[in-house]
Amino acid sequence: MKHYDVIIVGAGPAGLRCAEVLGKSGKSILILEKKSVIGPKVCAGGLTRKALELMDIPENLLEYKISNSIIRAPGNTHYGTLPDPVIYMIDRHQFGQWQASKLNKSNIEIRIHSKLSKIQENKIIINGQEECSYTYLVGADGANSFVRKHLKLPVKKKLVTLQYKIPVTGSDRFELILNSGFFNSGYAWIFPHKSFLSVGCAVDPKYFPAQKLKIGFHKWLEQNNFNIAQAKYESFPVNYDYQGYAFGNIFLAGEAAGLASGLTGEGIYQALVSGEEIAKLIIDKNYVSKPMIEILNYNKIQLRILQVFYFAGPFRNSLYNLIIKLFQSKFVNEKIINGFS
């Protein structure tokens, strides 16, 4: 049985960032990825400025830098222009490949087609047969985390997201749509990429059933003349049910820990930070993570806003229109944008 200091389950942003930081400590690391390729993930593909401050991401990975945005509510629209970009659109495949290329290959082993089958005390079973032992185990395996299930942590707070990738080139259209009639307390988006527009929506099914969201989404698509005949349809969950990230010698990072935002679905930044901070904690058990405290406080604020949207009920669209009006104030606009990005 081969032993590793750290086994990381999942080669997404959290797992790869964790491995990058740990790799500098000289520890032996194994990364397990069940897919055949590192990087691709069903995702709208937006990065905030916070993520760019965390990592020196090459310019060629940034498909669009968004400084012009549109926020729509029934009967009201805000057209925003900022001097600096707020959102950066990326291709998740290229981003994952770039992260993997930064790893120290001398003490980090990456395996694809490697599915975690079982977790036992200080050892795991891969693909139903191979055993490996570990000192630390990091679950960075997404919203449906196997490691989280092993820890018996249910997921009671999640977003259901629906998305069409509509073939379009040359469009930098970036919009957020707040409309209770179609999306209840959730929202819809239009995000640009080099070869397609990501047009999608999200809501917590506890507040609005997924089937009703799908019906509302398609009605909205039809009313706004979106042609989805050649589009690729995708659906994916977003876990925002945080119940901790450190459990003895087992850690949860990113969505496995429920660190995504329940309001916006933002998760890449939280994944990167949690991966890095878990690595630092493994290196130094006395390390105190201020960035994790900041993320948890940020997510709590987002959760409160989400609850306000839900409990607004029949007054929800009026609340959305009030938010649009608040965006007209330069001071309020900058406060909201800076707080988010």
C-alpha positions in Angstrom: 0.0 0.0 0.0 1.5 3.3 -1.1 1.4 6.1 1.5 0.9 9.9 0.8 1.1 12.8 3.2 -2.0 14.3 1.6 -4.6 12.8 -0.7 -6.8 15.4 -2.5 -10.0 14.2 -4.0 -11.0 16.4 -7.0 -8.9 18.3 -9.4 -11.0 21.5 -9.6 -9.9 25.0 -8.5 -9.9 24.1 -4.8 -8.0 20.8 -5.1 -5.4 22.2 -7.5 -4.8 25.3 -5.4 -4.4 23.2 -2.3 -1.9 21.0 -4.1 0.0 24.0 -5.4 0.6 25.4 -2.0 1.3 22.1 -0.3 3.7 21.2 -3.1 6.1 23.9 -1.9 6.3 22.2 1.5 7.8 19.0 0.1 4.9 16.8 1.2 3.9 13.8 -1.0 0.6 14.5 -2.6 -1.9 12.5 -4.6 -4.7 14.2 -6.6 -7.6 12.0 -7.7 -9.8 13.1 -10.6 -12.6 10.8 -11.6 -13.1 12.5 -15.0 -10.8 11.9 -18.1 -9.7 15.5 -18.3 -8.7 18.1 -15.8 -10.6 21.4 -15.9 -14.0 21.1 -17.6 -17.0 21.7 -15.3 -20.6 22.8 -15.9 -20.3 26.4 -14.8 -21.2 29.9 -15.9 -17.5 30.7 -15.8 -17.2 34.1 -14.0 -14.3 35.2 -11.8 -14.4 38.3 -9.6 -11.5 40.7 -9.0 -10.8 38.9 -5.7 -9.8 35.8 -7.5 -7.4 37.7 -9.7 -5.8 39.3 -6.7 -5.3 35.8 -5.2 -3.6 34.3 -8.3 -1.6 35.8 -11.2 -3.9 34.5 -13.9 -2.5 35.0 -17.4 -4.3 37.4 -19.7 -4.9 34.8 -22.4 -7.2 32.9 -20.0 -9.5 35.8 -19.6 -12.1 35.7 -22.4 -13.9 38.9 -21.5 -13.3 41.7 -18.9 -16.7 42.9 -17.9 -17.1 46.6 -16.9 -20.5 47.2 -18.7 -23.4 45.4 -17.3 -27.2 45.4 -17.4 -29.5 44.5 -14.5 -33.2 44.0 -15.3 -36.3 43.9 -13.2 -39.9 44.1 -14.4 -40.4 47.6 -15.6 -36.9 48.8 -14.7 -33.4 48.4 -16.1 -30.0 49.6 -14.9 -27.1 50.1 -17.3 -23.9 50.2 -15.4 -20.4 51.2 -16.6 -17.4 51.1 -14.3 -13.8 52.3 -15.0 -12.4 48.9 -14.1 -13.7 45.4 -14.8 -15.8 43.7 -12.2 -16.2 40.2 -13.7 -13.8 38.2 -15.8 -15.0 35.4 -18.0 -12.9 32.3 -18.2 -12.9 28.9 -19.9 -12.9 26.3 -17.1 -11.0 23.7 -19.2 -8.2 26.1 -19.9 -8.2 27.4 -16.3 -7.9 23.9 -14.9 -5.1 23.0 -17.3 -3.2 26.1 -16.3 -3.6 25.4 -12.6 -2.3 21.8 -13.2 0.7 23.1 -15.1 1.8 25.1 -12.1 2.2 22.0 -9.8 5.5 20.7 -8.6 5.6 17.3 -10.4 8.5 16.0 -8.2 6.2 15.4 -5.2 2.7 15.7 -6.7 1.0 12.9 -8.6 -2.2 13.5 -10.5 -4.4 10.6 -11.6 -7.4 10.8 -13.9 -10.1 8.1 -14.3 -9.6 7.7 -10.5 -12.9 7.4 -8.6 -12.9 7.2 -4.8 -14.8 4.1 -3.8 -14.3 3.9 -0.1 -12.8 5.8 2.9 -11.5 4.0 5.9 -9.4 5.1 8.8 -6.3 6.7 7.2 -6.7 4.9 3.9 -8.9 4.9 0.8 -9.8 2.6 -2.0 -9.6 3.8 -5.6 -11.7 2.4 -8.4 -12.9 -0.4 -6.2 -9.5 -2.1 -5.8 -6.3 0.0 -5.2 -5.6 1.0 -1.6 -3.6 4.0 -0.6 -3.0 5.4 2.9 -2.9 9.1 3.9 -2.0 11.4 6.8 -4.5 14.0 5.6 -7.4 13.7 3.2 -8.9 16.7 1.4 -12.3 16.5 -0.2 -12.4 19.0 -3.0 -14.9 16.9 -5.0 -17.7 19.4 -5.6 -21.4 19.7 -4.6 -22.0 15.9 -4.6 -18.8 15.3 -2.5 -18.0 11.6 -1.6 -15.9 12.8 1.2 -18.7 15.0 2.6 -21.0 12.0 2.5 -18.4 9.9 4.4 -18.5 12.6 7.1 -22.3 12.2 7.2 -22.9 15.8 6.4 -26.2 16.2 4.4 -26.7 19.0 1.9 -29.9 20.8 2.8 -29.1 24.1 1.1 -28.4 24.0 -2.6 -29.2 25.8 -5.8 -30.5 24.2 -8.9 -29.1 25.8 -12.0 -30.2 25.5 -15.6 -28.1 26.7 -18.5 -28.0 26.8 -22.3 -24.8 27.4 -24.1 -26.0 29.3 -27.2 -23.5 29.4 -30.1 -22.6 33.1 -30.5 -19.3 34.8 -31.3 -18.2 38.3 -30.6 -20.9 39.2 -28.0 -19.8 40.8 -24.7 -23.4 40.9 -23.4 -23.5 40.6 -19.6 -26.9 40.8 -17.9 -28.6 39.8 -14.6 -32.3 39.4 -14.6 -34.5 39.6 -11.4 -38.0 38.6 -12.1 -40.2 36.8 -9.5 -42.7 35.7 -12.1 -40.2 33.4 -13.8 -37.5 32.8 -11.2 -39.1 33.4 -7.8 -36.3 34.4 -5.4 -33.7 33.2 -7.9 -32.3 35.0 -10.9 -31.2 34.6 -14.5 -28.0 35.5 -16.3 -26.5 36.1 -19.7 -22.7 35.7 -19.6 -20.4 36.0 -22.7 -17.8 33.5 -23.8 -15.7 33.4 -27.0 -17.9 30.9 -28.8 -21.2 31.0 -26.9 -23.5 32.9 -24.5 -24.2 31.2 -21.2 -27.9 31.9 -20.6 -29.1 30.3 -17.4 -30.9 30.6 -14.1 -30.7 29.4 -10.5 -32.9 29.1 -7.4 -33.0 27.0 -4.2 -35.6 24.2 -4.9 -36.7 24.5 -1.3 -38.1 27.9 -2.2 -39.2 27.2 -5.8 -39.4 23.6 -7.3 -36.9 22.8 -10.0 -39.7 21.8 -12.5 -41.4 25.2 -12.0 -38.1 26.9 -12.6 -37.6 25.0 -15.8 -41.0 26.0 -17.0 -40.5 29.7 -16.1 -37.0 29.6 -17.7 -38.3 28.4 -21.0 -41.1 30.9 -21.0 -38.6 33.7 -20.4 -36.3 32.4 -23.1 -39.2 32.4 -25.6 -40.4 35.9 -24.6 -36.8 37.2 -25.1 -36.4 35.5 -28.5 -33.5 33.2 -27.6 -32.9 30.5 -30.2 -31.9 27.3 -28.3 -32.2 24.9 -31.2 -28.5 24.5 -31.5 -27.7 25.2 -27.8 -26.3 22.8 -25.3 -28.4 22.3 -22.3 -26.8 21.7 -18.9 -28.0 21.5 -15.2 -25.8 21.5 -12.1 -26.2 21.8 -8.3 -24.5 24.5 -6.2 -23.9 23.5 -2.5 -24.1 26.4 0.0 -24.7 24.3 3.1 -21.6 25.1 5.1 -21.1 22.9 8.2 -17.4 23.2 8.7 -14.2 22.5 6.7 -11.8 20.8 9.3 -12.7 17.4 10.7 -9.6 16.0 12.4 -7.3 14.9 9.5 -10.1 15.3 6.9 -10.9 18.6 5.3 -13.5 19.9 2.9 -12.8 22.6 0.3 -14.9 24.7 -2.0 -18.4 23.3 -2.8 -17.7 20.1 -0.9 -17.7 22.3 2.2 -20.7 24.3 1.0 -18.7 27.5 0.6 -20.5 28.8 -2.5 -22.8 31.8 -2.3 -26.5 30.8 -1.9 -27.4 34.2 -3.4 -25.3 34.4 -6.6 -23.9 30.9 -6.9 -20.3 32.3 -6.9 -17.9 29.6 -6.0 -14.6 29.7 -7.8 -13.1 32.3 -5.4 -14.3 30.5 -2.3 -12.8 27.3 -3.8 -9.4 28.9 -4.4 -9.2 30.4 -0.9 -10.3 27.3 0.9 -7.9 25.2 -1.0 -5.0 27.5 -0.1 -6.0 27.9 3.5 -6.4 24.2 4.1 -2.9 23.7 2.7 -1.6 26.2 5.2 -3.4 24.5 8.0 -1.9 21.1 7.1 1.6 22.6 7.0 1.1 24.5 10.3 -1.6 23.1 12.6 -1.6 26.3 14.7 -2.4 28.5 11.6 -5.4 30.7 12.0 -7.1 31.5 8.7 -8.4 35.1 8.5 -9.4 34.7 4.8 -11.8 31.8 5.7 -13.4 34.0 8.4 -13.9 36.7 5.8 -15.5 34.2 3.4 -17.9 32.9 6.0 -18.9 36.4 7.0 -19.4 37.3 3.3 -21.6 34.2 2.7 -23.7 35.0 5.8 -24.5 38.4 4.4 -25.4 36.8 1.1 -27.6 34.3 2.9 -29.5 37.1 4.7 -30.2 38.9 1.4 -31.4 35.6 -0.1 -33.8 35.1 2.8 -35.1 38.7 2.4 -35.8 37.9 -1.3 -37.7 34.7 -0.4 -39.8 36.2 2.4 -40.7 39.2 0.3 -43.2 37.0 -1.5 -45.7 39.0 -3.6 -43.7 42.2 -3.0 -40.5 40.6 -4.4 -40.6 42.4 -7.8 -41.2 45.7 -6.0 -38.0 44.9 -4.0 -36.1 44.1 -7.1 -37.2 47.5 -8.6 -36.0 49.3 -5.5 -32.6 47.6 -5.8 -32.4 48.8 -9.4 -33.2 52.4 -8.3 -30.5 52.1 -5.6 -28.0 51.2 -8.3 -28.6 54.6 -9.8 -26.8 56.1 -6.9 -23.0 56.2 -7.7 -22.2 55.8 -4.0 -24.5 52.8 -3.4 -23.5 51.3 -6.8 -19.8 51.3 -5.9 -20.5 49.9 -2.4 -22.4 47.0 -3.8 -20.0 46.3 -6.6 -16.9 46.5 -4.4 -18.5 44.3 -1.7 -19.3 41.7 -4.3 -16.2 41.7 -6.5 
